[in-house]
Amino acid sequence: VVEEYSAIASHYRLKETIGSGGFAKVKRAVHLPTGETVAIKIMDKVALGADLPRVKTEIQAMKNLHHHHICRLYQVVETSRKIFMVLEYCSGGELFDYIVQKDRLSDSESRTFFRQIVSAVCYMHSLGYAHRDLKPENLLIDEDQNLKLIDFGLCAKPRGGMEDHLYTCCGSPAYAAPELIAGKSYIGSEADIWSMGVLLYALLNGFLPFDDDNIGSLYRKIKSGKYDVPDWLSKESVALLKQLLQVDPKYRITVEKLLSHSWMTAEMGVPVEWQSKYQNTVLDEDVITELSVHQKVSRETMRTELSKWKYDFLTAAYFLLLKKKTSGRAVRLQMTLSTMP
Ligand SMILES: CN(C)C[C@H]1CC[C@H](N2C(=O)NCc3cnc4ccc(-c5cc(Cl)c(O)c(Cl)c5)cc4c32)CC1
């Protein structure tokens, strides 16, 4: 097995498999130069077949999406047979499992999580991306109980911008908007708003608003837009669900209005901050120092090299050192990154 993973074995110690998506295996790993834990998504190009473009879509999208509630891509390694994506590790697992084990979440815990989801989605929309597969399985919890959005294989960045219509019917049926399953052309951001309505319902109730083993009756329920309203729901949350789960996208709440909706701001007092907390234009001086000293190159050379954002071993070392710094650990490397030119 080791020779298969030799491309990354120089810098990562592979640990156990932590999950597998359709055509990918995800393993926990340790980044040897910093000691940080990462998740490595491993795909076999032959097995991917027609799905290879989805992976390229995901990689390209993740290179442009830098947000504290979006899983960070650190590095991409491609060999003749494999693609490895080195990703931010989330020790808390899937939000889906968290809801199941708690049965359902309280109004305020749902609000805390839902504000983070809206923050990530609003940020994506501001950059012209629609996720198109929003569901609790694609939201992970990190060690600080923060949510991280994953799986950008279906996300779309319509050429003509967010108003451009999309056509491919995709994502998971139970979370899919009526216009999407009706096979009509649709606006990606509007479909994401519907999916967030289904997500909020799942957080507050522990079950889905539209569910049926038979796909035909599931579609009929979604198109009807009718769902149960359990008596434990607060008046405000019922009002918000009504505005999210509007069958006609014309009447659906927009993400801008969502940021300051009264249920969203209750207890918090402030609208959702959707801008990224990550500073992704200025390079961190402490990290440059550590990397340039360690690689025995000038700071200028290091700055120039880092600014190419090649998502190689150097990009990974930069992001992981920065993560160490922001979580108050020493900005130190344990071995040379042998790949520096
Ligand atoms: C859609 N589901 C079924 C697939 C599962 C695959 C395993 C996942 N996982 C765990 O099960 N436990 C721990 C765990 C910890 N850190 C992770 C970090 C990143 C990713 C990740 C990121 C992206 Cl961008 C992506 O595309 C994919 Cl597939 C995975 C998964 C992690 C993870 C959860 C989702």
The ligand as a Gaussian input file, in Angstrom:
#p B3LYP/6-31G(d) Opt

LIG

0 1
 C      -20.394000      13.279000       2.295000
 N      -19.845000      12.402000       3.307000
 C      -20.561000      11.127000       3.447000
 C      -18.400000      12.160000       3.087000
 C      -17.718000      12.062000       4.433000
 C      -16.246000      11.726000       4.265000
 C      -15.542000      11.681000       5.630000
 C      -15.771000      12.965000       6.403000
 N      -15.139000      12.988000       7.691000
 C      -15.616000      12.090000       8.660000
 O      -16.492000      11.263000       8.382000
 N      -15.117000      12.117000       9.924000
 C      -14.083000      12.920000      10.326000
 C      -13.646000      13.937000       9.332000
 C      -12.737000      14.882000       9.749000
 N      -12.275000      15.817000       8.948000
 C      -12.691000      15.855000       7.660000
 C      -12.188000      16.876000       6.850000
 C      -12.559000      16.994000       5.548000
 C      -13.457000      16.080000       4.993000
 C      -13.882000      16.232000       3.601000
 C      -13.726000      17.500000       2.984000
 C      -14.138000      17.661000       1.676000
 Cl     -13.963000      19.212000       0.919000
 C      -14.702000      16.607000       0.970000
 O      -15.107000      16.787000      -0.328000
 C      -14.860000      15.365000       1.595000
 Cl     -15.563000      14.044000       0.737000
 C      -14.454000      15.175000       2.906000
 C      -13.986000      15.052000       5.764000
 C      -13.622000      14.922000       7.122000
 C      -14.145000      13.933000       8.020000
 C      -17.214000      13.369000       6.494000
 C      -17.873000      13.417000       5.142000

